[in-house]
């Protein structure tokens, strides 16, 4: 039984979604991305990013993101037009809010799509 459990855990560790993304990630502005409850299909998240400015370009979101593959996940109904996309590279996660989510003013003026805000490190 112990051998079976060990082999199962070993196989999961090398499966597409075996990396552990659970934890708290911080961007260069000190804003947080918190990931909990990771499963093979998905993980729960809470994130704040962007600029608190007159165009209301400070964003907050939470929900359950679904893995698209071992290096990416998405939040929203459609993976091709996701509200938020997550690119996972070890202890670094880049997020991208969809155009409808961010809006034209933020894309133009708010700088919320810059790496300072969208790159989170564990």
N, C-alpha and C positions, 0 to 999 in steps of 0.2 A: 504494500500500500504506500509506504514512504517513497519507494522508488517510482511508483506511478505518479505521485504528486510532484516529485522532483522533476521528472521528465516533462510533465505538463507545464510546470513553471518555467523550465528551461526553454521549451518550445515557444511559449508565449513571449518570453523575453526576446526571442529572435523573430517573432512574427512582425507583420507590418506595423502594428500599433503597440508594440511591446515597450517602447520608450515611455518613461514616466514623465509626464509634463506637469503633474500636480505641483502647485507651489505658488509663490508670490513673485511676480516679475515687476521691475520698475523701469520707467523710461528716464531719459535725461532730465526731465522736469520734475521727477519724483512722483509722477502719477502711476497708479497701480493697475496691474492685470492679475487677478487672482483666479487660479484654476483649481477646482475641487472635483471630487466624485468621478475620477476618470474610469471609463469602462472601454471595452474594445471598440464600441461604436461611437463613443462621444465623451464629452466632459462638460461640466458646468463651469461657467465663468462669470466674473464681474470685471468690468474695465471702465476706466476714465482716461480720456486722452484729449489733447487739443488745447486751444487757446481760449481763455475766458475773456472775450472781447465783445464789442458792440454788435457783432454779427452772430452772437450766440454759438460760437464754434468750440465750446467745451462740451464733449460728448460723454455720456454715460450709458452703458448698456449691460445687460445681464441676460443669461439664458443658458441653453444647452447647445453647444457647438458639436457638429458631427464631423468625424474624420472623413476626408476625401481620399487620403492615402497616408503613408507614414510621415510625410512632411507638411501636410496641410489639413486644415479643417475649415468649416464654414458655419455661419449662423444665418438662418433665414430659410425660406421655403425652397428656394431654387439654388443649387450649388453654382450654376452659371451666372446668376444675378444675385449673389449673396448680399445680405445687409452688411456683414463683416466677414472678411477672410483672414485666416491665420496661417502664416508661413512659419513652420517650426524647424529650427536648425540647432539642435542640442539645447543649450540653456538660453537661447535667444529666440524670441517670437516677434515677428513683424505682423502688424495688423493693418488692414486696409478697409476703411469704411466705404461702402458702395456710394456712388454718386448721389443716388436718391437719399441716402442716409445723411451724408455730409451737406449737400446742397451747394448751389452755385456760389453764394457769397463766401462760404468757408473755403471752397476750393480756390477762389480768386484772392481773398484777402486774409483769411485766418491762419494760414500756414499750418493747419492741423494735419496736412498730409506729409509734412516733413519728417525725416527720420528721427529728429529730436523727440517727437511725440509718438511715432508709430513703432519704434523699436524698443522692445521691453526685454530686460536681462534679468535672469534669476539671481 
